[in-house]
Amino acid sequence: MTMRLISVNIGQPRQVVWKGRTVTTGIFKDPVAGRVALRQHNLDGDAQADLSVHGGPSKAVYLYPAEHYAAWRQELPDMELPWGMFGENFTTEGILEATMHIGDRLRIGTAVVRVTEPRMPCYKLGLRFGRDDIIKRFLASRRTGLYVAVEQEGEVEAGETFALLSRDNHGVTVADITRVYAYEKDDVETIQRIVHLPFLSAPWREYFQEQLTKRG
């Protein structure tokens, strides 16, 4: 299947009132036309509000499959769901959690990126959707999207295709991380493979190492 960049979405942090308090969030992203510079930490014109949980080298760009939007539109028929609704920088086609391995390298435009981890929802997704239940729905759906690190800076544009440059031979998919984290915590065999993934971000590796240590 062709892997394609459907939409490039950026946004600056803004202040919004949520449950009686003012919150600063960068989850509001809008599609942009033309070529956009992709740098080590994010896209030009884009920024994250809370760098302790968003952004950084291993979470420079968030990808969300356009394929998932169809399912969400069925589940949430009363909501408008434009590209970028999940806070993703890249809305993609042909890149799915179950088929992308942690460590896979992709070229898009003149940039090279590497798959690092799934996205876990935080309360700001509830803020973006105006409903708390989206957080549980999001995790339960396993439609998490994925983060990539930027190995080579470059320029990208909606409509371009991704090229798979190399496939990580550990064979652990993005979906495997979510599955073992949230649903199959006793899958020790997969956890043992996960802790040896060189391109999985450090907090994830440390979490799974702790799980192994607890088992003795």
N, C-alpha and C positions, 0 to 999 in steps of 0.2 A: 504493500500500500504506500502511495506517495505521502510523505510527511510534509505538511505545508504550514506556513505561518499565515493565519487568517487575519489576525488583527494585532497591532501593537498598541498597548494601552499604558498611559502614564498619568500621574497625578501628584500634586503637592499635598503635604499634610494640611488638614483643615480642622477647625474646631466645630464640634457639633454637640448638642445637648442630648444626653442619653440617660434615661432613668434619673432625671433631676440633677445630673452633674455634667460639667463640660469636659469633653474628651477630645484629645488631639489624635487624629487618625489619618493614615495615608491610604486607606483601603479604597477610596473613591478614585477609580481610574477611568479615563475616557480614551477612545480610539484616536490615533493621530495618523495623518497621511504623510507620505514621503519617507526619506531615509532618516534613521535615528541612530545616533552613536551609542553603541553598547560598550560600557566601560566595566572595570573589574567589580564595582560594587552595585551598579544599577545602570539604567538607561538615562541618557541626557533628558532633563526635564522631569525626572521621576525622583521621588524621595520617600523614605519611610519615617514614621513618627517615633516608633519605639525600637531603637537599634539593638536592644537587648534580646528581642525575640524575632525581629524581622531584619532582612538585609544582611550585610556582611559577605565575605568571600564565598561561603558555601550556599548562600541564599540570595545571590545577586539578582536572579530573574525567576519569576514564578510563572510556570506554564499551566494552562488549564485547557483540557480538550473541548473543542467545540461540540464533539459528539455527546458530551454530558448534558449540554444545554437542552437537548430534546427531552431527555428524561426529566429534568427539572421543570420544564414547561408543562409536562403532564402532571407532575406532582404539585406544582404551584401555578395553576392556570390563571389566577387572578393577578399575578405579578408580571411586570415588565422585566425582561432579563436581557439587557443589551450586553454586547461583548464587554468584558472588563468587570462584570457584576461581582465576580468572586475575588476581585482585587488582583487578578492576574495581569502580568505584563504582556505575555504572549498568549493569545487564544490560538490553539493549534488544531490541526487535523492529522490523524494518523499516528499520534504519539499518545500511547495509553499506558497507564500504570502497570498493567499486567504484561506488557511487552517490552518495556524499557528496563534495562538492568542498571543498578547502581554502578556508576563508573563509565557508562557508555559515553562516547564522545561524538558530538554532532557539529557539523558546520552549518551556519545560517548566515546568509550574506557573506561578509568578509570576516565574520567572527567565528570562534570555536568555543563551544560550551560543553560541560560535562555534567551528567546527571548525578545528583548528590543525595536527595532525600524526598520523602513525601511531605505534603503540607498538613499540619495539624491545625484544626480551627481554634480560634480564640473568640472572646466575646465580641470583638469588633466585626466579625462576620454577622452576628446577630444585630449589631447596630446598623450595618449596611443594608440588611434585609428588613429591619424594623420588626424582627421577631426572634425570640430566644430559641424556638424549637429548631431553627436552621442548624444550630451547632450539632445537636444530636443527630439530626437527619443527615448532615454532611458526613459525619464520621461513619454512621451506619450504612450509608450508600457506598462507601469505599471509593467514591469519586473524588479523590483528594487533590488531583493534579500533582505536580512535582516541581522541585527546585533544581536549578542548575548553577554551577559555578562558571565564571568566564575565564577560559584559558587563554584566549587570544582576543583582544579588543578589536572591534570593527564596526561596521554599519549594517543595519538590518532594515527591511521594509516589508510591510504586509504584502502577501502574494508570493513571496519567495519560498523555495522548497528547502527542507533540511536534507543534509546528506549524512548518513551514518559513517563516521570515519573509523571507529573501532568499537568492538563489543567487549565488555568486561567478561572475562571467562569464569568469574565466580558464580554467575548464573542466578544471582539474587535480584529479583525485580523490585520495583518501587512498591508494588502491591504486597509483596512478601513482608516488607517492613511494617506496613499498616496491619496486615493480618496477624503477625506474631505479637505486635505491640498491643492490639486491642481485642483480639479474639482467640488466638491459639497460643497462649502464653506458655504452654507446656511443650511446644515444638522445639525441643532442645537442639535437635540436629540442625535446624535452620538458624537458630540463635548462634550456634558455634561457628557457622559460616559467616553470619553477619558481623561478628566481632573482628573478623579478619579482613573486612572490606576496606581497602586503603582509601577509597574515595567517599565513603559514608562520613558525614560530618561528625566531629568528635563527640558532641553531646549525645548523639544516638549511639555511637559505639560504647561510650561510657555507661549509658543506661543498660544496654544489653549485657555488658560485662558484669554489671552489678547483679543482674538477674541470674547469670551463671554462677557467680560467687555465692549467692544466697542458697543455691542448690547444693553447694559443696562439691 
